[in-house]
Amino acid sequence: MEVSIKAEHLSLAVPTYLQRERVSKHWGAVVLGAMFDPPRRRAVTLLEDLNFTIGTGDRMALLGQNGAGKSTLLKVLNGAYTPTAGRLLVRGRTQALLNMSLGFNGHATVRENIFLRGTAMGLSTPYIRQHLDDILAFADIPEKVNQRLYTLSSGQQMRLGFAISTSIQQDILLLDEWLGTGDANFKVKAQERLQDRVEGSKIVILASHQAGLLRDICNKGMVIDHGRLLYVGDIEPAIAFYQDVLALQWASGSTGALDFSDGMARVYGYVDDAVLEVPGRIRLKGWMASTREHEPPQALAVRLNDKVHVASKISRYKRDDAAKRFGVQDPECGFYATFELPGVKALADLEGMQVLGGLSDQAADTALRQSDRLVMTIRTGREG
């Protein structure tokens, strides 16, 4: 049987209820107001007019920032949510690793929970009975079979949920992040099984913030932003497009529709730390990349008190974390940058400082994100 997923103008809207804010010195008036002024119902669109087709052999990456709609889309594909508009056509049996504790009952025994969860997955009673011992052994809890679930630790419950969920190979595998929790021994065993399930599935859909991981596993990519589908295609162009989204959102703080029609390279990055080496000189540490591999950023500047100061010295180093999470191609995207800032003698003198990146000194005008605690971590010291 040909396995496929097809979405046609798929949308999902859910109701939300808003209560009018009340201000009163008398708590009785507030309570009475709440009783006779019910909350207003309003529909919130979580997914809007999605169109895509995923076929046999596709390993689809879901790219997007927190709140983009990745997990919501996975739940729609799994049948947990029903689209409120459009159509979803799924051909093939689906296996979802979204919530390892979904369907568990804390007051039921471990044995009973295996049957509850397995039945919810569509497994037959004879199949569950046949694989009961294997599930318990994989979760490393055979001696807990007749204990109530709530007596297990959170780690044991997670292992049990994973063992049940991966006890059978299905056609379509849905993953919300790659498994990265548990003790060292279980993590190795779980990742081996997960890799085996990925290889045995006809379609895999993986949501993750780690672009490097997605590049290793997936051949296709889908970029989602605020419930809208911005891009579907091969994995490398999809990651490049996602970097465009990051660059625009990081620089402008925009939450609305994004425009990429100009085709320009965009700079983005992050400042981790700053050191006030001597009065009038600071050193910044961070990473910076461009959305176009052939146009790497070359310049850094600081805007302070309406004046722009270009870095007097920039040195590069490897930042594997940026390469892994955001798919940055340049391994030496990390930087140490020294700035001469006359008049800066104390932390208070750096209030309002903004770090800028660019392709050249003349174009160093893109604001880089800064650690929320950046100013707090500025310390007097010497370059190490």
N, C-alpha and C positions, 0 to 999 in steps of 0.2 A: 504494500500500500504506500502511495506517495504521501509523505508527511509535509504539512505546510501550515502556515499561519497567515491569514489575510485580514487586514483591517481596512474598512471602507468608511471614511468620514466618522471615525469612532470618537465619541465624546463621553465624558463622565462629569455630571454635576451632582453635588450633594447638598442637602439642606443644612443651613446653620442658623442659629437662633441668637439674636442680639437683644440684650436688655438695655433699655434707656438708663443712663446714669442718673442717679438721684443724689442730691446734696441736701442734707437737713440736719439740724441740731438735735432733732427728736427721732430716736430710733424707731418709735412706733409709727411715725409718718412714713419712714422708709419701708417698713414691713408692709403696711397697708397699701402703699403705692405699688409694691411688687406683686401683691395679691390681685389688685384690680387693673394692673397694666401688664398684660402678658408680653413675653418677648416677641420680637418681630422675626418672622421666618424669611430667610433670604437664601437663594441658591448660589453656591460657589462652584465655579467650573475648575475641575482638577486636570482634566484632559480635554483638548479642544481640536476636533476635526483632524484626527490622525489617519494617514493613509500609508500603508506599507505592506509588503509581501515578504515573508521569510520562508525559504524552501529547504529541502533536504540538503544537508552538507553545510548549511550556514551556521557559523558561530558568531552571534550578534552581540556586540558590545553596546551597553546603554551608558552614554556619557551625559553628565549634567551635574550641576552643583546641588547641594542639599535643597530640597523643596522643589526641584525641577519636575518631579512626577515619575521618576524611575520606579520606585517601589509600588506606586499606585498602578502603573501600567503592568507590572508583573502580577499584581493581584487580579487585575482584569483578565490577563491572559490565563491565569490559573482558575478563573471562574469564581473567585471570592467576591468580586464586584461585577455587577451587570452594567454594561454600557447604557447610558440614558439616551444616546442617539447614535446612529450609524449601525454598522454590522461588524461582527467578529466571527470569522470562520476558522476553526481549528480542526485540523485533520491529524489524528495521532493521539497517543496516550501521553498525558502530561505529568511530570514529576517536579514538584516545587520545593526548594530548600529556602524558604522565606522566614519561617518562624518555627524553631525546633520544639517549642513547647505547645504549639497550637493543638487543641483538642484534648490535652491532658486533663485528668481529674485528680486533684491532690489526695482525695480521700479514697480513691480506688487503688487496688494493688498494682504493682508493676506489671504483673501478668495481664490484668484487666485493661490496663492502659495500652499495652501492646495491641490487644484486640480492638480497643476503641480507635486508636490512631490508624491501625492498619485497615480497618473497615472504612474509615473516613477517606482513606487513600484509594479505596476501590479494590482492596485485596480480598480474596476469598478466605473464608474461615479455614478450609483445609490448608491453604498456602501459609497462613499465619501460624497455624498449629505446627506445620512441618518445619518452619524456620524460626520458631520461638527460641530454641536453644542457641542458634547461631546469633540471633539478635542480642541475647543476653551476654553471650561470650564476647561479641564485638564491643559492647558497651562496658565490659569488665565488671558486670554486676550480677553474675549468675546466682549468688547467694542472697540477692535482694528480691527475688522473684515474687515472694509472697508478702513483702512489706508494702505498706502504703506509700504512695509516691511522695507525699510531703516529707517523709523521713529521709529522703535522699538529698544530698547536697545539690546546689545549682549545677555544678560541673557534672555530676552523675546524671541529672535529668537532661542536660544538654547532650551527653553522650548517648543516652537512650533515644532521644528524639532523632539524632543523626543516624543511629543504627537502624531504626525503623524506616526512616525516610529513604535511606539508600539501600534497603534490603532487596530492591527489585530494580531492574533496568527498564526505563521507559523510553518512548520515542523522543519526547521533548523535555529538556532539563532547564528549569528556571532557577537562577541563582541571584540572591541579593547579597553581594560581596562574597569573596572566596573565604572559606573557613580558615580562621586564623587564631582560634581560641582553644583552650584545653591544655592539659599537661603535655609535656614534650613527647612522651611515648604515644599518647592517643593522637596528637597532632600529626605525627608521621603516618600512622595507620590510616587516619581519616583522609589525609591528602592523597594517599595512594588510592584509596577507594574512590574518592571524588574524581581523580584523574581518570580512573577506569570508567566511571559513569559518563564523564564528558566524552571520552573516546567512543563509548558504545552508543551514545545518543545520536539521533539523526539531525536534531536541531538543539543548539545550546544558546541561551540568552543570559548574559552575565552583566549585572549592574555593579559598577565599582568606580571609585574615585582614582584608582591606580591605573593610569593610562599605560604604564609599562607592562603591567600584568595583562591588561586587555590586548595589548599588541602581541604578547606571547601566545595567547589562547585563541583570539578571535580573528576572523577574516573579513568581517563586516562591522560597521559601526553606525549607531543611531544617536544623534545629538538632540536632547530634549531640554527645553528651557521654559519654565513656568507653564507646563502642560502642553506646550506647542512643539511640534516636530520641526526642527530647523534643518536637519540634514540626514540623509540615509545613503550609504555607499560603502566603498572599500575602507578598510580599517585605517590606513595611513591618512587619506584625505579627511576621514572623520575625526581623527585625533587632531589634525591641523586645524580643522574647523572649530573644534572644541577649544583649542588654544586661542583662536580668534575671539570666541565668546568670553573666555577668561580675561583676555587683554582689554576688551571694551568695558566689561563690567567692573574690572578692578580699577581701571583708569577713571571711569566716569561715574561709577556707582549706579548706573542705569538699571532699572528693573523692567523697563518696557521693551517693545520690539527692537531688535537689533538689526543694523544695516551693514552688510559686508560687500556692497556692490563696488566699492572703490578698488578692491584687490590689494590694498597697501599692507606692508608689513607692520605689525604692531608689537610693541614691547610690553612685557609684563614681568613681575618679579616680586621679591619679598625681602625686607630688611629685618634680620634677626637680632642684631646687637650693635651697640655703639660704644666706643671707648673714648673718653676725653684724655688724650695722651699727655698733653701739656696745654697750658692756656693758649687758646688760639688755634688748636689743631685737634681734629677728631678723626677717628677711624671707624668706618662702617663695615659690617659683615652681612652678607646676604647672597641672593642669587638673582639672575636676570636672564631672560631669553627673549627670542623673537618668534613670531608666528611663521616666519619664513626662514628656513634653515640656511639658505644662501645669503641672508642678510642679518648676520648676528649683531646684537647691540654692542656699541663700542664706547659709549660715554655715560658718565654719571655726574649728577650735579645736585646741589642742595639749595633750596630756596629758603632764605631766612631773613625776616624783616624786609621783605619785598626786594631783596637782592639775590641774584643767582651766582653761586660759586661752583665752578667746574672742578672736578677732582684733580688734584695734583699728581696722584699716583694711583694706579689700578693694577692689582695682581689677581690672577685667576686660580681657581682650584676646583677639584672635582666635587660635585654635589649629587651623589647617587639618589638621595631622597627626592630631589626635584625631578630627576630623570624617571624614577619609578612611578611617582604619583601623577605627574602632569605630562609624561611622555616627552620631556625635553630631549632633543636629539644631541645637543652639545653637552658632553659629560663635564666639561670644565666651565659650567655656567655660574659657579660660585665666584664671589668676588670679595676682596678686601680693598677698600677705597679710602684714601687719605684726603682730607679737606683742610685747607687753611682758612680759618674763620676768625679774622681779627675782631677782638672785643669779646670773644666767648671765653669766660673765665670760670663759669659755674653752670650747674645744671639749669638754673632758671633762665640762663641766656639762650637756651636751645628751645624754649617753648614756642610751638607753632612751626617747628622745622619740618620741611617736606623734602623727601628724597625723590629725584627725577632720573629717569633713564631714557636713553635714545640711541639711534643708529649712529649719531655723530654729535660733537659738542654743540653744534648749532641746532640740533634737533632733540636735545635732552629735555623733553617737555612732558613726558608721561610719568605720572605719579606712581611710584611703587608702593605696595602695601607695606605697612610697618606693624611690627609686633605691638599689641596693645600695651605691653609693658616696656616698650623700647626705651623711653626716657628714664624709667625707673632703673633700667639695667646699665645705664651709662655710669661708668666708674673711672676714676683716675687710675692710670696704669701705663705700662709700656708694651709695645708691640711684641707679641710672643712668637 
